[in-house]
Amino acid sequence: MQNINYRIKQLLLLFGDGMIFFCGTVIALLIRRGTLTDILELQDALHSFGILMFFWIVVHYINGVYDIGKHKTPKLLFTRLFQAACTNAVIGVMFFYLSPQYTFSPKTILFLTILVSYILLVFWRYAFSLFFATKTLSSHILFVGHTPEMEELATILSEQPERGYTLVAWITPEQYGLKQRFPKTTFYSSVTAIRPSITVHAIHDVIIASEMRNDTAVRRELYELLFWKVNIRSLTSLYEVLTGRIPPYTFSESWFLDHLQHTAHPVYERTHRFFDISIGVCMYISFIILYPFVALAIRLDSPGSAIFKQERVGLCGTPFFLYKFRSMYALAKDGSAEIDGAQFAIKDDKRITRVGTFLRKIRLDELPQAINLIKGDISLIGPRPERPDIVHALETTMPYYPVRHIIKPGITGWAQVNQHYTDTLEQSLQKLQYDLYYIKNRSLVLDLSIILKTVNVVMRGMGQ
């Protein structure tokens, strides 16, 4: 989740795109007809393209066009815009092919609208990058204290100024190496500099390290700030906003009780289950249709069963069997690719077959999980289910790891769209941080965001 300034910038981009699509339609009609005197034709065109514009903007979101960080790399941004233009042209052709006849020539107007709109969009994005992406709507931040998490956030803010925050001042006696790493930040060593630095640097947000809140001098300064127009925020809240993860230093029984105990919402749960069943049925139909072709390809590529089932840990630690198309060589008697016990999959894993590589890239190997989805073993969105052996191993180093099992595991999830393979303890800890963030903040809006990001992964063949 982003801060309000970042959201305003995204809404500005979206509004600009909508206006450009509208203007593109009008200009296309003007080029095609040479006049706009036919009001009926204009109304018909704007109504039809108004419907299309909604889907076109969704395609923009899926394609990452509203990720403001991409404006720092013009080549990447324009590549994404070109891909979106091609996709939207196909959507437009399908829309008019399946729709009744209109009073205007849809093919010509569609071509002209796409052409004119995306030429204008290039100029609009260039202007946005120049004037809005990083130079406006930025909150000035003051750090008080020093922790590894603060260093991590300072790095993010220095590398991603478009996020809407600027670290302008930092109060910490431990400044060794920090001044060299963050030259644009002014450093102070005493907490008595809190109020002067706020005035000098026009601070909007004061971020306090957890251990500093019990310092008498800091508490005295914070009390005085109650009468100032400045926000006092915990490090945890900013960390969640910028990373989409829960910081591990907060892990404790009391934190879990305060933030995870009341995550169940009846309406949300029923809506969630309705979508699980609906999508599960669609996936199952696709599974039945594609099974003969996929199974044949798997068996021709390597010996073994086409469908592979494996025990995983589900809701409340209950084990179940997860079904997938086999994407690895069957090396063990049970059809798995593990000879010496459970092990993490890694990047460029040699155990993955040629067909398996293709299936994983477009997530087609997940299709048999429609059975688990309909049965209720898993949900569409949730923490990825792990094998019992791996769960047991992680529990020995991360005692709070089982907390991720308080909701159903999912086919896709917040960790999956933000992180790739987890083949180290550090990456597994980050995965747990993502999972706990989702459990704490899950909502229909967050679920929709995860689904659209997953669609982007599938369309780009980024599955692993």
C-alpha positions in Angstrom: 0.0 0.0 0.0 1.2 3.5 -0.8 0.9 6.9 0.9 -1.8 9.4 0.0 0.6 11.5 -2.2 1.5 8.5 -4.3 -2.2 7.6 -4.7 -2.9 11.2 -5.8 -0.2 11.0 -8.5 -1.7 7.6 -9.7 -5.2 9.1 -9.8 -3.8 12.1 -11.8 -2.2 9.7 -14.3 -5.5 7.7 -14.5 -7.6 10.9 -15.0 -5.1 12.1 -17.7 -5.3 8.7 -19.5 -9.1 8.9 -19.4 -9.2 12.4 -20.8 -6.8 11.5 -23.6 -8.8 8.4 -24.6 -11.9 10.7 -24.7 -10.0 13.3 -26.8 -8.6 10.6 -29.0 -12.1 9.4 -29.8 -13.3 12.9 -30.7 -10.2 13.6 -32.8 -10.6 10.2 -34.6 -14.2 11.0 -35.5 -13.1 14.5 -36.7 -10.3 13.0 -38.9 -12.7 10.3 -40.3 -15.7 12.5 -41.0 -14.1 16.0 -41.2 -16.9 17.3 -39.0 -18.8 16.5 -35.7 -22.2 17.7 -36.8 -23.7 14.2 -36.5 -24.7 14.2 -32.8 -26.1 10.7 -32.9 -22.9 9.3 -34.3 -20.9 11.2 -31.7 -23.0 9.9 -28.8 -22.9 6.4 -30.2 -19.1 6.5 -30.5 -18.5 8.0 -27.0 -20.8 5.5 -25.4 -19.1 2.6 -27.0 -15.6 3.9 -26.4 -16.6 4.9 -22.9 -17.1 1.2 -22.1 -13.8 0.3 -23.9 -11.9 3.0 -21.9 -12.7 1.1 -18.6 -11.1 -2.1 -19.9 -8.2 -0.1 -21.5 -7.4 1.5 -18.1 -7.5 -1.9 -16.4 -5.0 -3.1 -19.0 -2.8 -0.2 -18.1 -3.0 -1.1 -14.5 -2.2 -4.8 -15.2 0.7 -3.7 -17.4 2.2 -1.6 -14.6 1.7 1.7 -16.5 0.6 3.3 -13.2 3.7 2.2 -11.4 5.3 5.7 -11.2 8.7 4.2 -10.7 8.7 3.1 -14.3 8.7 6.8 -15.4 12.4 6.9 -14.4 13.1 4.4 -17.2 11.6 5.9 -20.4 12.4 2.8 -22.5 10.6 0.5 -20.1 7.6 2.9 -19.8 7.2 3.3 -23.6 7.6 -0.5 -24.1 4.8 -1.0 -21.6 2.6 1.6 -23.4 3.2 -0.1 -26.7 2.3 -3.5 -25.3 -0.9 -1.9 -23.7 -1.8 -0.3 -27.1 -1.5 -3.7 -28.9 -3.6 -5.4 -26.2 -6.2 -2.7 -26.2 -6.5 -2.8 -30.0 -7.3 -6.5 -29.8 -9.8 -5.8 -27.0 -11.4 -3.1 -29.2 -11.6 -5.5 -32.2 -13.3 -8.2 -30.1 -15.7 -5.7 -28.5 -16.9 -4.3 -31.9 -17.0 -7.8 -33.4 -19.3 -9.1 -30.7 -21.4 -5.9 -30.4 -24.3 -4.9 -32.7 -23.7 -2.6 -35.6 -23.2 1.1 -34.9 -23.9 4.3 -36.8 -20.1 4.8 -37.3 -17.4 2.7 -38.9 -15.9 1.0 -35.8 -12.7 -0.4 -37.4 -11.5 2.9 -38.8 -12.4 4.9 -35.7 -10.8 2.3 -33.5 -7.6 2.4 -35.4 -7.5 6.2 -35.3 -8.5 6.4 -31.7 -5.7 4.0 -30.6 -3.1 5.8 -32.8 -4.0 9.3 -31.7 -4.5 8.4 -28.0 -1.1 6.7 -27.6 0.7 9.5 -29.4 -0.9 11.9 -26.9 -0.1 9.5 -24.1 3.6 9.5 -24.9 3.6 13.3 -24.5 1.5 13.2 -21.4 3.8 10.7 -19.7 6.8 12.7 -20.6 5.2 15.8 -19.1 4.2 13.8 -16.0 7.8 12.5 -15.5 9.2 16.0 -15.9 6.9 17.9 -13.6 5.0 15.5 -11.3 6.7 12.1 -10.8 9.3 13.1 -8.2 9.1 16.8 -7.8 5.6 17.3 -6.3 3.5 16.0 -3.5 6.4 14.8 -1.3 6.3 14.6 2.5 9.5 15.6 4.3 10.6 13.0 6.8 12.6 13.2 10.0 14.1 9.9 11.4 14.7 9.8 15.2 16.8 6.8 16.2 18.8 4.2 14.3 17.7 0.6 13.4 18.5 -1.7 10.5 14.9 -1.1 9.3 15.5 2.6 9.2 18.6 2.0 7.0 16.5 -0.2 4.7 13.8 2.5 4.4 16.4 5.2 3.8 17.8 3.2 0.9 14.3 2.8 -0.6 13.5 6.5 -0.3 16.8 7.5 -1.8 16.3 5.2 -4.8 12.6 5.7 -5.2 11.8 9.4 -4.7 8.5 8.9 -6.5 7.1 7.1 -3.5 6.1 10.4 -2.1 8.6 10.7 0.8 11.9 12.5 1.2 14.2 11.8 4.1 15.6 15.3 4.8 16.9 14.9 8.4 18.0 12.1 10.7 18.7 12.4 14.4 21.1 9.6 15.6 24.5 9.5 17.3 25.4 6.5 15.1 26.3 8.3 11.9 29.2 6.2 10.8 28.9 5.6 7.1 25.4 7.0 6.9 26.4 10.5 5.7 28.3 8.9 2.8 25.4 6.7 1.8 22.7 9.4 2.2 24.4 12.7 1.2 21.1 14.6 0.7 20.1 14.0 4.3 21.1 16.3 7.2 22.3 14.5 10.3 22.0 15.6 13.9 23.3 13.8 17.0 21.1 15.1 19.8 17.3 14.7 20.3 17.2 18.4 21.2 17.5 19.0 17.5 14.0 17.6 16.9 12.1 20.8 17.0 14.7 23.0 15.3 15.1 20.5 12.4 11.3 20.4 11.9 11.3 24.2 11.5 14.4 24.3 9.2 13.5 21.4 7.0 9.7 21.9 6.9 9.1 18.4 8.3 5.7 16.7 7.7 6.3 13.3 9.4 8.5 12.4 12.4 9.4 8.7 12.4 10.4 7.4 15.8 12.3 4.1 16.3 10.5 1.9 18.8 13.3 1.9 21.4 13.4 5.7 21.4 9.9 6.1 22.6 10.9 5.2 26.2 13.7 7.8 26.2 12.7 10.6 28.6 14.2 13.4 26.5 12.5 12.1 23.4 9.2 11.8 25.1 9.5 15.4 26.3 10.2 16.6 22.8 7.3 14.5 21.4 4.9 16.0 23.9 5.9 19.5 22.7 5.1 18.4 19.2 1.4 17.8 20.1 1.0 21.6 19.6 2.8 21.5 16.2 1.4 20.8 12.7 3.5 17.7 12.3 2.6 13.9 12.2 4.3 11.6 14.7 4.4 8.1 13.2 5.8 4.8 14.3 8.6 3.2 12.3 6.3 0.2 11.8 3.6 2.1 10.0 6.1 3.6 7.5 7.8 0.3 7.0 4.5 -1.4 6.1 3.6 1.4 3.6 7.0 1.3 1.8 7.7 -2.5 1.8 4.3 -4.2 2.0 5.7 -6.3 4.8 5.5 -6.5 8.6 8.9 -5.7 10.2 10.2 -8.8 12.2 11.1 -6.8 15.3 7.3 -6.4 16.0 6.7 -10.2 16.1 5.4 -11.1 19.6 2.3 -12.7 21.1 0.8 -9.3 22.0 1.3 -7.9 18.5 -0.4 -11.0 16.9 -3.3 -10.8 19.4 -3.8 -7.0 18.7 -3.6 -7.2 14.9 -4.5 -10.7 13.8 -7.2 -11.9 16.2 -10.1 -10.0 14.6 -9.3 -10.5 10.9 -12.5 -12.5 10.1 -15.3 -10.5 8.5 -18.5 -12.6 7.6 -19.4 -10.6 4.4 -15.8 -10.6 3.2 -15.5 -14.3 3.9 -18.7 -15.2 2.1 -17.7 -13.0 -0.9 -14.3 -14.6 -0.9 -15.7 -18.1 -0.9 -18.2 -17.2 -3.7 -15.3 -16.1 -5.9 -13.2 -19.2 -4.9 -16.0 -21.5 -6.1 -16.8 -19.5 -9.3 -13.1 -19.3 -10.3 -12.6 -22.9 -9.3 -15.4 -24.1 -11.6 -13.9 -22.1 -14.5 -10.4 -23.5 -13.8 -11.8 -27.0 -13.6 -13.5 -26.7 -17.0 -10.3 -25.4 -18.4 -8.4 -28.3 -16.7 -10.7 -30.9 -18.3 -10.4 -29.4 -21.7 -6.6 -29.0 -21.6 -5.8 -32.2 -19.7 -5.3 -34.5 -22.7 -2.9 -32.1 -24.5 -0.9 -31.1 -21.4 -0.7 -34.7 -20.1 0.6 -36.0 -23.5 3.2 -33.2 -23.6 4.4 -34.0 -20.0 4.6 -37.8 -20.7 6.4 -37.4 -24.0 8.9 -35.1 -22.3 9.7 -37.3 -19.3 8.5 -40.5 -17.7 6.0 -40.3 -14.8 2.4 -39.3 -14.1 1.0 -36.1 -15.6 -0.7 -35.2 -12.3 1.5 -34.8 -9.2 0.0 -34.7 -5.7 2.0 -33.6 -2.7 1.1 -33.1 1.0 0.9 -29.5 2.1 0.0 -27.7 5.3 -3.4 -25.9 5.2 -5.7 -24.0 7.5 -4.8 -24.3 11.2 -2.0 -26.6 10.3 -4.2 -29.3 8.8 -2.4 -31.3 6.1 -4.0 -31.9 2.7 -2.9 -33.1 -0.8 -2.3 -30.4 -3.4 -2.7 -31.3 -7.0 -0.5 -29.9 -9.8 0.6 -30.8 -13.3 4.1 -32.4 -12.9 6.8 -29.9 -13.9 9.8 -31.7 -12.6 11.5 -35.0 -13.3 10.1 -37.9 -11.3 13.2 -38.9 -9.4 11.7 -40.5 -6.3 9.3 -43.5 -5.9 6.5 -41.1 -5.0 6.9 -39.3 -8.2 8.6 -36.3 -6.7 11.9 -34.7 -7.7 13.4 -35.0 -4.2 15.7 -37.9 -3.4 17.2 -36.5 -0.1 14.1 -35.1 1.5 12.1 -31.9 1.1 14.1 -29.0 -0.5 13.3 -25.5 -1.8 12.9 -25.0 -5.5 15.6 -22.6 -6.8 16.0 -20.3 -9.8 17.0 -22.3 -12.9 16.4 -25.6 -11.1 17.8 -28.4 -13.1 15.0 -30.7 -11.9 12.4 -28.8 -14.0 11.6 -30.4 -17.3 11.3 -28.5 -20.6 7.6 -28.8 -20.6 7.6 -27.9 -16.9 9.4 -24.7 -17.6 6.7 -23.6 -20.1 3.9 -24.6 -17.7 5.4 -22.7 -14.8 6.0 -19.5 -16.9 2.2 -19.2 -17.6 1.2 -20.8 -14.3 -0.6 -23.6 -16.2 0.9 -26.2 -13.8 -1.5 -24.7 -11.1 -4.6 -25.6 -13.1 -5.3 -29.0 -11.3 -5.6 -27.0 -8.0 -9.1 -26.2 -9.2 -9.9 -29.5 -7.3 -8.5 -28.1 -4.1 -10.2 -24.7 -4.6 -13.7 -26.3 -5.0 -13.1 -28.6 -2.1 -12.1 -25.7 0.1 -8.6 -26.9 0.9 -7.2 -23.6 -0.4 -8.4 -20.2 -1.5 -7.7 -18.2 -4.6 -5.6 -15.8 -2.5 -3.6 -16.5 0.6 -0.2 -17.6 1.8 1.4 -20.3 -0.4 1.0 -23.7 1.3 4.3 -25.4 2.2 5.2 -29.0 2.8 5.2 -30.3 6.4 8.9 -31.0 6.4 9.7 -27.4 5.3 7.2 -26.0 7.8 8.8 -27.9 10.6 12.3 -26.8 9.6 11.2 -23.1 9.5 9.4 -23.4 12.8 12.7 -24.2 14.5 14.3 -20.9 13.4 11.1 -18.8 13.2 8.8 -19.7 16.1 6.0 -17.6 14.8 5.9 -19.2 11.4 2.7 -21.2 12.1 0.8 -17.9 12.4 0.4 -17.8 8.6 -1.9 -20.8 8.9 -4.7 -18.9 10.6 -6.2 -18.4 7.1 -6.5 -20.7 4.2 -3.5 -21.0 1.9 -3.9 -19.7 -1.7 -3.0 -20.3 -5.3 -1.6 -16.8 -5.5 -0.9 -14.2 -2.8 0.8 -11.0 -1.7 4.1 -12.8 -1.2 3.9 -14.4 -4.6 3.4 -11.1 -6.5 6.2 -9.3 -4.6 8.8 -12.0 -4.2 10.2 -14.9 -6.3 11.8 -18.1 -5.0 12.5 -18.5 -1.3 15.5 -20.7 -1.1 17.2 -19.1 1.9 16.2 -18.5 5.5 16.3 -14.7 5.0 13.9 -15.0 2.0 11.6 -17.2 4.0 11.5 -14.6 6.7 10.6 -12.0 4.1 7.9 -14.3 2.8 6.4 -14.6 6.3 6.5 -10.8 6.6 4.5 -10.5 3.3 2.0 -13.2 4.5 1.4 -11.4 7.8 0.9 -8.1 6.0 -1.8 -9.7 3.9 -3.5 -11.4 6.9 -3.5 -8.1 8.7 -4.7 -5.9 5.8 -6.7 -8.3 3.6 -9.7 -6.8 1.9 -11.5 -7.1 -1.5 -9.4 -4.1 -2.8 -6.1 -5.8 -1.8 -7.4 -9.1 -3.3 -8.3 -7.4 -6.6 -4.8 -5.8 -6.7 -3.2 -9.3 -6.2 -5.4 -10.8 -8.9 -4.4 -8.1 -11.4 -0.7 -8.4 -10.5 -1.0 -12.2 -11.0 -2.6 -11.6 -14.4 0.4 -9.5 -15.3 2.8 -12.3 -14.2 0.9 -14.8 -16.3 0.7 -12.6 -19.4 4.4 -11.9 -19.3 5.4 -15.5 -18.7 7.1 -14.5 -15.4 6.0 -17.6 -13.4 8.7 -19.7 -11.9 
